[in-house]
Amino acid sequence: MAVSPNDRIASIDILRGLALFGVLMVNLVKEFRISIFAQFVPPGPESQSDRFFDSFVSYVFEMKAFALFSLLFGIGLAVQYDRLVLRERPLYWLLRRLLVLLGFGLTHLLLIWNGDILTEYALAGLLVLPLLREDKETIAICSVGLFAFYVFMPSLHLPIYWPDAATLAHLVESANRVYANGTLAQVIRHSLGELKVIFPLHVFVFPRTLALFLLGAYIWRSGLPQNLRLYRRGLLIVGLIATAIGLSLTLAVATDAFSNSPMFGVYFTDVFKVEGGRMVKADQEFPEYYEKTVLPDLRKRLSGIVKRQPSQDSLAENNRQEEIATLQHHIAAVSQILGR
């Protein structure tokens, strides 16, 4: 159902534009790489300006832009639901829209880019949909509960893992090789293989996504966006307090201030820096993946390089020796994880 320009809320459109700009900045700088895992491995030589810009995008935009966009998605769901009530069967129409979004997301995820977020948003929207029939108090309680669960997840020691440095390095190297030289079938197969490594990241942030969707729905049902002038003073006070808290937390993360905390040390120093990824240290994770995929591939490549005749060119031979040493290091690291 089309919305006339007079019915649109300019403040929401402005915030949505800012959120999209932040998401675009993060994607351009960190996400859109040959391997999506390249952002999690130590970068090569960088200029001081490159390091500053990368850190600026990480701490100023990364989590904030995605959180704001999720919040606005929840507001959008509530707006559509309330307007579709006039047409009757609002859940039916929203279900259709979310299923279409899921179809686009799965196509994007499986055939184009495995860093897709549309699929997660569609699934979260489907779970939130029944709650849109409830009153705003129930929505608020569910949102707070999900936020609490997300915050205390590190202390629950759930089996949600993130690969260690050796596996991430292998994933980046293999992606660079396959995406540069592989056939279309090999590229798609490799992309699908990366999904099982990306999946824990989505599992970890999913409660936060649900909580933000519900918070957005609550904000809309509270009447705040429709009556901004009535709440101007309160919004200013809350905004200043929230900004102070946000800046303090960002500074704490940037300086590893939580690194010695028994509960939040891993959470703030690792999880926040990689957008909800490395919640538990990778000691014994993905043993089957290491055993059947990583280790055989590393050994096969090492054997092929060793069998090559030494090059007469000193630079080429030096590169060959460095590649051998790197592969041997990765094999040793993976073997250690497998307890060999």
C-alpha positions as CSV (number, residue, x, y, z in Angstrom):
1,M,0.0,0.0,0.0
2,A,1.6,3.2,-1.2
3,V,2.0,6.0,1.4
4,S,1.4,9.6,0.4
5,P,4.3,12.1,1.1
6,N,2.1,13.8,3.7
7,D,1.8,10.6,5.7
8,R,5.6,10.0,5.9
9,I,7.5,10.9,9.0
10,A,10.5,13.0,8.0
11,S,12.5,12.2,11.2
12,I,12.3,8.4,10.5
13,D,13.4,8.9,6.9
14,I,16.3,11.0,8.0
15,L,17.4,8.4,10.5
16,R,17.0,5.6,7.9
17,G,19.3,7.6,5.5
18,L,21.9,8.0,8.2
19,A,21.7,4.3,9.1
20,L,22.1,3.3,5.5
21,F,25.0,5.6,5.0
22,G,26.7,4.0,8.1
23,V,26.0,0.5,6.8
24,L,27.4,1.5,3.4
25,M,30.6,2.9,5.0
26,V,31.1,-0.3,7.0
27,N,30.5,-2.5,4.0
28,L,32.8,-0.6,1.7
29,V,35.7,-0.5,4.2
30,K,35.3,-3.8,6.0
31,E,32.8,-6.2,4.5
32,F,33.1,-6.1,0.7
33,R,36.4,-8.0,0.4
34,I,37.5,-11.0,-1.6
35,S,36.9,-13.0,1.6
36,I,34.5,-11.7,4.2
37,F,36.9,-13.1,6.8
38,A,39.7,-10.7,5.7
39,Q,38.5,-8.1,8.2
40,F,39.2,-10.6,11.1
41,V,42.9,-11.3,10.2
42,P,45.8,-8.9,10.8
43,P,46.1,-6.5,7.8
44,G,49.2,-6.1,5.7
45,P,51.3,-2.9,5.8
46,E,49.0,0.1,6.0
47,S,49.6,3.8,6.0
48,Q,48.8,5.8,9.2
49,S,45.8,7.4,7.4
50,D,44.5,3.9,6.4
51,R,44.7,2.7,9.9
52,F,43.0,5.8,11.3
53,F,40.2,5.5,8.8
54,D,39.7,1.8,9.4
55,S,39.5,2.4,13.2
56,F,37.2,5.4,12.7
57,V,34.7,3.4,10.7
58,S,34.9,0.5,13.2
59,Y,34.3,2.6,16.3
60,V,32.0,5.3,14.9
61,F,29.8,3.4,12.4
62,E,30.1,-0.4,12.7
63,M,27.8,-1.6,15.5
64,K,25.9,1.7,15.7
65,A,24.7,1.8,12.1
66,F,23.6,-1.8,12.1
67,A,21.8,-1.4,15.4
68,L,20.0,1.8,14.2
69,F,19.0,0.1,11.0
70,S,17.5,-2.9,13.0
71,L,15.7,-0.5,15.2
72,L,14.2,1.3,12.3
73,F,13.2,-2.0,10.7
74,G,11.2,-2.8,13.8
75,I,9.5,0.7,13.6
76,G,8.7,0.0,9.9
77,L,7.1,-3.4,10.8
78,A,4.9,-1.7,13.4
79,V,4.0,1.1,11.0
80,Q,3.0,-1.3,8.3
81,Y,1.0,-3.5,10.7
82,D,-1.0,-0.6,12.1
83,R,-1.8,0.8,8.6
84,L,-2.6,-2.7,7.2
85,V,-5.1,-3.2,10.0
86,L,-7.4,-0.9,8.0
87,R,-7.3,-3.5,5.2
88,E,-7.9,-6.4,7.5
89,R,-5.6,-9.5,7.8
90,P,-2.4,-7.4,8.5
91,L,-0.4,-10.5,9.4
92,Y,-1.2,-12.1,6.1
93,W,0.1,-9.1,4.1
94,L,3.2,-8.6,6.3
95,L,3.9,-12.4,6.0
96,R,3.8,-12.1,2.2
97,R,6.2,-9.2,2.3
98,L,8.6,-10.9,4.7
99,L,8.6,-14.1,2.6
100,V,9.4,-12.1,-0.5
101,L,12.3,-10.5,1.4
102,L,13.4,-13.9,2.5
103,G,13.4,-15.1,-1.1
104,F,15.6,-12.1,-2.1
105,G,17.8,-12.8,0.9
106,L,18.3,-16.5,0.1
107,T,19.1,-15.7,-3.5
108,H,21.6,-13.1,-2.5
109,L,23.1,-15.3,0.2
110,L,23.5,-18.5,-1.8
111,L,24.3,-17.2,-5.2
112,I,25.8,-13.7,-4.9
113,W,27.4,-12.8,-1.5
114,N,27.4,-14.9,1.7
115,G,27.6,-11.8,3.9
116,D,23.9,-11.2,3.2
117,I,21.8,-9.7,6.0
118,L,18.3,-9.8,4.4
119,T,17.8,-13.4,5.3
120,E,18.4,-12.7,9.0
121,Y,16.1,-9.7,8.9
122,A,13.3,-11.7,7.2
123,L,13.6,-14.6,9.7
124,A,13.7,-12.2,12.6
125,G,10.7,-10.3,11.2
126,L,8.7,-13.6,10.9
127,L,9.4,-14.3,14.6
128,V,8.4,-10.8,15.6
129,L,5.3,-10.7,13.5
130,P,2.9,-12.5,16.0
131,L,4.0,-10.1,18.8
132,L,2.7,-7.1,16.8
133,R,-0.8,-8.1,17.9
134,E,0.2,-7.6,21.5
135,D,0.1,-4.3,23.6
136,K,3.2,-2.1,23.8
137,E,3.9,-3.3,27.4
138,T,4.2,-6.9,26.3
139,I,6.4,-5.9,23.4
140,A,8.7,-3.9,25.7
141,I,9.0,-6.8,28.2
142,C,10.0,-9.2,25.3
143,S,12.5,-6.6,24.0
144,V,14.2,-6.2,27.5
145,G,14.3,-9.9,28.0
146,L,16.0,-10.5,24.7
147,F,18.5,-7.7,25.3
148,A,19.3,-9.2,28.7
149,F,19.8,-12.6,27.2
150,Y,22.2,-11.1,24.5
151,V,24.2,-9.2,27.1
152,F,24.7,-12.2,29.4
153,M,25.3,-14.7,26.7
154,P,29.1,-14.7,27.3
155,S,28.5,-15.9,30.9
156,L,26.3,-18.8,29.7
157,H,29.1,-20.5,27.8
158,L,26.8,-21.5,25.0
159,P,28.4,-23.6,22.2
160,I,28.6,-20.7,19.8
161,Y,32.2,-20.5,18.5
162,W,34.3,-18.4,16.2
163,P,37.3,-19.7,14.3
164,D,40.8,-19.2,15.6
165,A,43.4,-17.2,13.8
166,A,44.9,-20.1,11.8
167,T,41.5,-21.1,10.4
168,L,40.6,-17.5,9.5
169,A,44.0,-17.1,7.7
170,H,43.3,-20.3,5.8
171,L,39.8,-19.2,4.8
172,V,41.1,-15.9,3.5
173,E,43.9,-17.5,1.5
174,S,41.7,-20.2,0.0
175,A,39.1,-17.6,-0.9
176,N,41.7,-15.4,-2.6
177,R,42.8,-18.5,-4.6
178,V,39.3,-19.9,-5.5
179,Y,37.6,-16.6,-6.3
180,A,40.6,-15.5,-8.5
181,N,41.1,-18.7,-10.5
182,G,38.1,-21.0,-9.9
183,T,35.2,-21.8,-12.1
184,L,31.7,-20.5,-11.3
185,A,30.8,-23.8,-9.8
186,Q,33.9,-23.8,-7.6
187,V,33.3,-20.2,-6.5
188,I,29.7,-21.0,-5.5
189,R,30.7,-24.2,-3.7
190,H,33.4,-22.4,-1.8
191,S,31.0,-19.6,-0.9
192,L,28.5,-22.1,0.4
193,G,31.2,-23.8,2.4
194,E,32.0,-20.5,4.2
195,L,28.4,-20.3,5.4
196,K,28.9,-22.8,8.2
197,V,31.7,-20.6,9.6
198,I,29.6,-17.4,9.2
199,F,26.5,-19.1,10.8
200,P,27.7,-18.8,14.5
201,L,28.1,-15.0,14.0
202,H,24.4,-14.8,13.0
203,V,23.3,-17.0,15.8
204,F,25.1,-14.8,18.3
205,V,23.6,-11.5,17.1
206,F,20.1,-12.9,16.4
207,P,18.7,-12.1,19.9
208,R,20.0,-8.6,19.5
209,T,18.3,-8.2,16.2
210,L,15.0,-9.5,17.6
211,A,15.3,-7.1,20.6
212,L,15.9,-4.1,18.4
213,F,13.0,-5.0,16.1
214,L,10.7,-5.2,19.2
215,L,12.2,-2.0,20.7
216,G,11.4,-0.3,17.4
217,A,7.8,-1.6,17.5
218,Y,7.5,-0.3,21.1
219,I,8.8,3.1,20.1
220,W,6.2,3.4,17.4
221,R,3.3,2.1,19.6
222,S,4.3,4.6,22.3
223,G,3.5,7.4,20.0
224,L,7.0,9.0,20.2
225,P,7.7,9.4,16.4
226,Q,4.2,10.8,15.8
227,N,4.5,13.4,18.5
228,L,8.2,14.5,18.6
229,R,7.4,18.1,19.7
230,L,5.6,16.8,22.9
231,Y,8.7,14.8,23.9
232,R,11.4,17.3,22.7
233,R,12.8,18.1,26.2
234,G,12.8,14.4,27.3
235,L,14.4,13.3,24.1
236,L,17.2,15.9,24.5
237,I,18.0,14.6,28.0
238,V,17.8,11.0,27.1
239,G,19.9,11.7,24.0
240,L,22.6,13.4,26.0
241,I,22.8,10.6,28.5
242,A,22.8,7.9,25.8
243,T,25.5,9.7,23.9
244,A,27.7,9.9,27.0
245,I,27.2,6.2,27.8
246,G,27.9,5.3,24.1
247,L,31.0,7.4,24.0
248,S,32.2,5.9,27.3
249,L,31.6,2.3,26.1
250,T,33.3,3.0,22.7
251,L,36.3,4.4,24.4
252,A,36.4,1.5,26.8
253,V,36.3,-1.0,23.9
254,A,39.0,0.9,22.0
255,T,41.3,0.9,25.0
256,D,40.5,-2.7,26.1
257,A,39.3,-1.5,29.4
258,F,37.2,-4.6,29.9
259,S,39.9,-7.1,29.1
260,N,40.4,-8.1,32.7
261,S,36.7,-8.5,33.5
262,P,35.9,-12.2,34.3
263,M,32.5,-12.1,32.5
264,F,32.7,-9.3,29.9
265,G,36.4,-9.5,29.0
266,V,36.0,-11.7,26.0
267,Y,32.7,-10.0,25.3
268,F,33.8,-6.4,25.0
269,T,37.4,-6.9,23.7
270,D,36.7,-9.6,21.2
271,V,32.9,-9.8,20.5
272,F,32.3,-6.1,20.0
273,K,35.4,-5.7,17.8
274,V,34.3,-8.4,15.4
275,E,30.6,-7.6,15.5
276,G,29.5,-10.4,17.7
277,G,31.8,-13.1,16.5
278,R,34.4,-14.6,18.8
279,M,32.3,-15.1,21.9
280,V,34.3,-18.2,23.1
281,K,38.0,-18.7,22.6
282,A,38.6,-21.2,19.8
283,D,40.4,-24.1,21.5
284,Q,38.5,-27.2,20.4
285,E,36.0,-25.8,17.9
286,F,35.1,-27.2,14.5
287,P,37.2,-30.4,14.9
288,E,35.4,-32.1,11.9
289,Y,36.0,-29.0,9.8
290,Y,39.7,-29.0,10.7
291,E,40.1,-32.7,10.3
292,K,38.4,-33.1,6.9
293,T,38.8,-29.8,5.2
294,V,41.5,-27.5,6.6
295,L,44.3,-29.9,7.4
296,P,44.1,-32.0,4.1
297,D,44.0,-28.8,2.0
298,L,47.0,-27.3,3.8
299,R,49.1,-30.5,3.5
300,K,48.2,-30.9,-0.2
301,R,49.3,-27.3,-1.0
302,L,52.5,-27.7,1.1
303,S,53.3,-30.9,-0.8
304,G,52.8,-29.3,-4.2
305,I,55.0,-26.3,-3.3
306,V,57.8,-28.5,-1.8
307,K,57.9,-30.7,-5.0
308,R,58.4,-27.7,-7.2
309,Q,62.0,-27.2,-8.4
310,P,63.8,-24.4,-6.5
311,S,63.8,-21.2,-8.6
312,Q,67.0,-19.6,-9.9
313,D,65.4,-16.2,-9.2
314,S,66.3,-15.3,-5.6
315,L,63.1,-13.3,-5.1
316,A,60.8,-16.1,-6.4
317,E,62.7,-18.6,-4.3
318,N,62.4,-16.4,-1.2
319,N,58.6,-16.2,-1.8
320,R,58.5,-20.0,-2.1
321,Q,60.3,-20.5,1.2
322,E,58.1,-18.0,2.9
323,E,55.0,-19.8,1.6
324,I,56.3,-23.1,2.8
325,A,57.0,-21.7,6.3
326,T,53.5,-20.1,6.5
327,L,51.8,-23.4,5.5
328,Q,53.9,-25.3,8.0
329,H,52.9,-22.8,10.7
330,H,49.2,-23.2,9.9
331,I,49.5,-27.0,9.9
332,A,51.1,-26.9,13.3
333,A,48.4,-24.6,14.6
334,V,45.6,-26.8,13.3
335,S,47.3,-29.9,14.6
336,Q,47.6,-28.4,18.0
337,I,43.8,-27.6,18.0
338,L,43.1,-31.2,17.1
339,G,45.4,-32.3,20.0
340,R,48.0,-34.0,17.9
